[in-house]
């Protein structure tokens, strides 16, 4: 049976493995494309502007995570809720969620842009910036922050396109943006000599192009769900429904902001500005593999959400366990690659041997328990897809707040920079055990 992605009802009739392939492959490509925006920027910045520019870019991580948190609050919440209500057969409700999500995105963008730009320099100092790194970070953020509305529109509403039964269209839109970014980065950075500002402009322009295609999709008269003027009025119950499910990834990204602030300060204290640059390199690869798994989860989400809404829990269970297997294969591959070839991975970004040496050691310690991270991510997203928000939030926050923050302070106090790197593996160990315990306690839902 072929899967016609224009018909969401096939989510409860088509074979689960084929559905997961059809939905996960475009989702994986879309999420990898999103991570490639920052990866491409860092590669060109490192090769074109030097090692300290990479450290400056790493300084922007907390603010970027903060902005992303609000994007996922609306985007993930709306796409998950749309999957569930489409499973219940309520197309009108899905369109109301779509319209409210657009209004929320615009309101949040205005508030964040004004506040982040106003407090930019004090924030960069708090985040561990120095006279060497703050100028690079400020040049990048003054361009990217106002343009982040396009990123939220593109990424968040591509999730909704996927949830409405169009995973391939979502993938194509994100690929178009990535292609534009890949073409503009070397032109602006090297051709026009704009340095880190060129990378920022390339990112904003490429996301603008993607957002135009996203908005056009939902304005078509033949779209399965589309924008209507009557759905743009905020409704309290719809806003609450969106935010309740989106709260899990929102808090996860908010916690990531706090963690990166603490991490940056411990890195600078233990190894100086270059240590922060080394983390920027390591994090680029870690995010790449995590986004791979998150793409898999996004492919799983409409299958699980729709069948949960249609009261077909066996199909939801099948999609979940299959996703765990695939997610584990992905993280095992990431572990082997980073443990065996850390030097080659670092040299993609820089030719500075001191920075390469720092990154090599960090790779081996940070990726120690990475093979098991896929299981943890898939399980957290599974509970989110079922609307079990409290469990998803707890699992998302346990690694970042409950385990990683204490591990950073304790390990770095005793082992310096090596302790900062090893803290990630310590947090992974305890969060994996916690996830196993909660999953076993919830197994009754499968009966």
LINPE-V939898 format. One record per backbone hydrogen bond with DSSP energy under -1.0 kcal/mol. NH is the residue of the N-H (numbers start at 0). CO is the residue of the C=O. Records with the same first field share a line. If there is no record, write none. Layout:
NH = CO  CO
This chain:
6 = 3
9 = 6
10 = 7
11 = 8
12 = 9
13 = 9
18 = 14
19 = 15
20 = 16
21 = 17
22 = 18
23 = 19
24 = 20
26 = 22
27 = 23
28 = 24
29 = 25
30 = 26
31 = 27
32 = 28
33 = 29
34 = 30
35 = 31
38 = 34
39 = 35
40 = 36
41 = 37
42 = 38
43 = 39
44 = 40
45 = 41
46 = 42
47 = 43
48 = 44
53 = 49
54 = 50
55 = 51
56 = 52
57 = 53
58 = 54
59 = 56
60 = 57
63 = 59
64 = 60
65 = 61
66 = 62
67 = 63
68 = 64
69 = 65
70 = 66
71 = 67
72 = 68
73 = 69
74 = 70
75 = 71
77 = 73
78 = 74
79 = 75
80 = 76
81 = 77
82 = 78
83 = 79
84 = 80
85 = 81
86 = 82
87 = 83
88 = 85
89 = 84
93 = 89
94 = 90
95 = 91
96 = 92
97 = 93
98 = 94
99 = 95
100 = 96
101 = 97
102 = 98
103 = 99
104 = 100
105 = 101
106 = 102
107 = 103
108 = 104
109 = 105
110 = 106
111 = 107
112 = 108
113 = 109
114 = 110
115 = 111
116 = 112
117 = 113
118 = 114
122 = 118
123 = 119
124 = 120
125 = 121
126 = 122
127 = 124
128 = 123
133 = 129
136 = 132
137 = 133
138 = 134
139 = 135
140 = 136
141 = 137
143 = 139
144 = 140
146 = 142
147 = 144
149 = 146
151 = 147
152 = 148
153 = 149
154 = 150
155 = 151
156 = 152
157 = 153
158 = 154
159 = 155
160 = 156
161 = 157
162 = 158
163 = 159
164 = 161
165 = 160
169 = 165
170 = 166
171 = 167
172 = 168
173 = 169
174 = 170
175 = 171
176 = 172
177 = 173
178 = 174
179 = 175
180 = 176
181 = 177
182 = 178
183 = 179
184 = 180
187 = 183
188 = 184
189 = 185
190 = 185
191 = 186
193 = 187
196 = 193
198 = 194
199 = 195
200 = 196
201 = 197
202 = 198
203 = 199
204 = 200
205 = 201
206 = 202
207 = 203
208 = 204
209 = 205
210 = 206
211 = 207
212 = 208
213 = 209
214 = 210
215 = 211
216 = 212
217 = 213
222 = 219
226 = 217
230 = 227
231 = 228
238 = 234
239 = 235
240 = 236
241 = 237
242 = 238
243 = 239
244 = 240
245 = 241
249 = 245
250 = 246
251 = 247
252 = 248
253 = 249
254 = 250
255 = 251
256 = 252
257 = 253
258 = 254
259 = 255
260 = 256
261 = 257
262 = 258
263 = 259
264 = 260
265 = 261
266 = 262
267 = 263
268 = 264
269 = 265
270 = 266
271 = 267
276 = 272
277 = 273
278 = 274
279 = 275
280 = 276
281 = 277
282 = 278
283 = 279
284 = 280
285 = 281
286 = 282
287 = 283
288 = 284
289 = 285
290 = 286
291 = 287
292 = 288
293 = 289
294 = 290
295 = 291
296 = 292
297 = 293
298 = 294
299 = 295
300 = 296
303 = 299
304 = 300
305 = 301
306 = 302
307 = 303
308 = 304
309 = 305
310 = 307
311 = 306
315 = 311
316 = 312
317 = 313
318 = 314
319 = 315
320 = 316
321 = 317
322 = 318
323 = 319
324 = 320
325 = 321
326 = 322
327 = 323
328 = 324
329 = 325
330 = 326
331 = 327
332 = 328
333 = 329
334 = 330
335 = 331
336 = 332
337 = 333
338 = 334
339 = 335
340 = 336
344 = 340
345 = 341
346 = 342
348 = 345
349 = 345
355 = 351
356 = 352
357 = 353
358 = 354
359 = 355
360 = 356
361 = 357
362 = 358
363 = 359
364 = 360
365 = 361
366 = 362
367 = 364
369 = 366
371 = 368
372 = 369
375 = 371
376 = 372
377 = 373
378 = 374
379 = 375
380 = 376
381 = 377
382 = 378
383 = 379
384 = 380
385 = 381
386 = 383
387 = 382
388 = 386
391 = 387
392 = 388
393 = 389
394 = 390
395 = 391
396 = 392
397 = 393
400 = 396
401 = 396
402 = 397
403 = 398
406 = 402
407 = 403
408 = 404
409 = 405
410 = 406
411 = 407
412 = 408
413 = 409
414 = 410
415 = 411
417 = 414
419 = 415
420 = 416
421 = 417
422 = 418
423 = 420
425 = 421
426 = 422
427 = 423
428 = 424
429 = 425
430 = 426
431 = 427
432 = 428
433 = 429
434 = 430
435 = 431
436 = 432
437 = 433
438 = 434
439 = 435
440 = 436
441 = 437
444 = 441
445 = 442
446 = 443
